[in-house]
Amino acid sequence: MANINLVIRKGANNPSGLQVFITAPGCNNAFAVPEPKQLYELQKAWGHRFLKHHDPAFVWPQGAAVVKTYSNQLRLALQQWIESPDWQPLQQLLVALPNLPLTLRLEQVKADLCSLPWESLCLQRPIWRVDGNGLSKIKQVTLQARKPRVLLVVGAEQGLNLDEEINQLMQLQRSGRIQLTMLRAEHCNADALRKALTESSGWNAALYLGHSNSGPMGGVLHLGDGSQINGQSLESHLAIAAKNGLRLLLFNSCSGLQLASVAARAGINWSICFLELVPSKAAASAFAELLSGLEAGADLVKALVKTRAILASNEYFEGCDLLLATVATSDAEEFKLPLRRRRQLVLRLASSSKKQAIAAVAFSAVAFLMELTPSNPVNTYLLDRRLDVQRTWRQLVKQPGPHVDISNKPIPVLLLDQATFQSLGVPAVADHTSRYALAEVLKRTPPDQVPLVGLDVLIDQPRSGTNQLAEVIQKQPERLVVAGYLSPYSDPSQGAVGNMWFQSSILNKVGMKSADLAVGTAARDGSRKPVPLQTQYSISKDNFAGALSNHPQRVLPSDRIIDWSLNWANWIHLVQPVDLATLKSKLLLVGTDGYLGNNEADLFNAPSSLQGVFLRGDQPILIRNKSVVPGVLVQAVLIQSLNLNHWLTPVSQTLCTAAAAALGVLLAALFEKRRDRLVAIFLIALISCPLAFGLAIWQLWLVPLLLPLLALTTTTVSRND
């Protein structure tokens, strides 16, 4: 911190004079001035009247006015001395450098010169005293941003009422602004004081309340247990405290200049004291105002200027402002005690650890990769488990899903299995779905009661029974029959020829339509396919499910999540051949149970939330294998998703994870204790999980939980201070 440094020493060649040295950026000067003996006399006269006025045993009605007059005279005389021609080099430097503070070092001079109210000079800049040998003799540690640790030493209290000052500090501790340790009464003894000063965790500030006086060994503190201790005996302990981070020492006592000088020589940056004996109420008022200024976020120098002005404006404390002094080390930096929670938070945020940054970046990167490839096994597994937990939450809150009404009645589904073929009187075929069986289903189902039939079977090559199926379709012109074909989206082996045979077939000529059986996920070779959890491609009227929905123009967009947390048995109704004659529905879905003979043909891996239970008539039946689900039921789920306009929109996992990591950094800055951080994490998880489940139910937003909560926990607990 750049300053104008003023050093005054006893004259070497002229004992009655003073040698003055000035250093400042770009300037060094030295000159001599005479000692201000008349100023000394005026200072003594002022001091005599000051003590007389503030002596409670002496009644002096005109005392305040008299002290005020002498105070003004003393200020004026000191100002005139500094403005005399003898001080011209200093005056020129003050004009040339108007923004720099002035520091004053007094070496080997009379006590009268030290007791002058230098801080009251009107030089349009802050002024403070400097002691100690040049730069601090010890290297201070850089304190981590934290709640300020304050040591309160309550000395002898005879004749003093210190409750107001102590309560003010206790209130700051209760509000969480400081961490206060207090030594009082018998606990305030020499051993306890030395032990406290040398604590390795360090202090941001130390305050002394009580009696003190000057003495030949650096002043004297009167401790709470009745003992006394001189400043020099504490110097080594103060040096350790300074090394561990102590920056401010405040003496709310009288005659503290010697003690403040000892503290500066020990390396404590700032010490505040009164030069002489002052009323205890004045010292308490100065202490309260100074603490209030620091609490408001002002730096120490500005807070002192305001405190001095408050003392000067109170007639009960007349003259006390001339005795308030500041002693600093020559390398002291601006001091702010971060008592405001917002300031503490900003400081701790600025000192967030490298580990937190690495964790935040790592989790965000993982989330980004998961979003880039949503079909990867890890993401698929996590999404599957999330939907299963979502299903459990639906059961707990008794929210089964969209209301079932006349516009979204359950879709009847006929599963073609061995028992069904027997009921239809048609033998099963080992390598394809019997078209004789399909014709028989259409015959048994009245077209006026079921105007739309979806056949979840492949019509991609000539098979026996094709003509019979075409004949039935031709006899039912009022009914639309939609079958399926495999595109590259549903089977990578098909290329662009999956629907070529059908286009030229008799089935197309009699009115059968075909649609792509793709379910919105990437195609894979093999009979068992992954269940569509998150769509990679949109599902529209060109798809089997879109063509059969009540809203053919509606599109299920890509990057949406099928809500397998619903109990789809409420919207899918399994029927038997015997039910076909009396069936009344807009749509009938027909498909295999996933097997042709004993071979898997059209099966999807079942999501964890699907318990393999659907309804046949009024009776629940189990799918043959609970780990798989037939393709026709997957199509039914997609159709009803479009009918209900019901699917989940995922919230960006990258943004949520990055936000959670940032919140973890914020929590670690806000709470110093690991226990408090863990409680905060628990409460956030306790709130966010039900909230995320609720958003999925009521707003159809799927908010990721696992990665964000892991990022939150890691960034919160990885800070070790």
Secondary structure, DSSP 8 states (H G I E B T S, - for coil): ---EEEEEEE-SS-TTEEEEEEEETTEEEEEEEE--HHHHHHHHHHHHHHHHHT-TT---TTHHHHHHHHHHHHHHHHHHHHTSGGGHHHHHHHHH-TTS-EEEEEES--HHHHTS-GGG--SSS-EEEE-SSSS-SS------S-S-EEEEEE---TT---HHHHHHHHHHHHTTS-EEEEE-GGG-SHHHHHHHHT-TT--SEEEEES-EE--TTT-EEE-TTS-EEEHHHHHHHHHHHHHTT--EEEEESSS-HHHHHHHHHHT-SEEEEESS---HHHHHHHHHHHHHHHHTT--HHHHHHHHHHHHHH-GGGTTGGGGEEEEE-TT--------SHHHHHHHHHHT--HHHHHHHHHHHHHHHHHHHSTTSHHHHHHHHHHHHHHHHHHHHHT--SS---GGG--EEEEEE-HHHHHHHT----SSS--HHHHHHHHHHS-TTT--EEEEEEE--S--TTHHHHHHHHHH-TTSEEEEEE--TTT-TT-TT-TTHHHHTSHHHHTT-EEEE---SS---SSSEE---SB-SS-B-TTBHHHHHSS-TT--B-SS-B--TTS-GGGTEEEE-GGGGGG---SEEEEEE-SEETTEE-SEEE--TT--SEEEETTEEEE-S-TTEEEHHHHHHHHHHHHHHT--BEE--HHHHHHHHHHHHHHHHHH--SHHHHHHHHHHHHHHHHHHHHHHHHHT-EE---HHHHHHHHHHHHT---
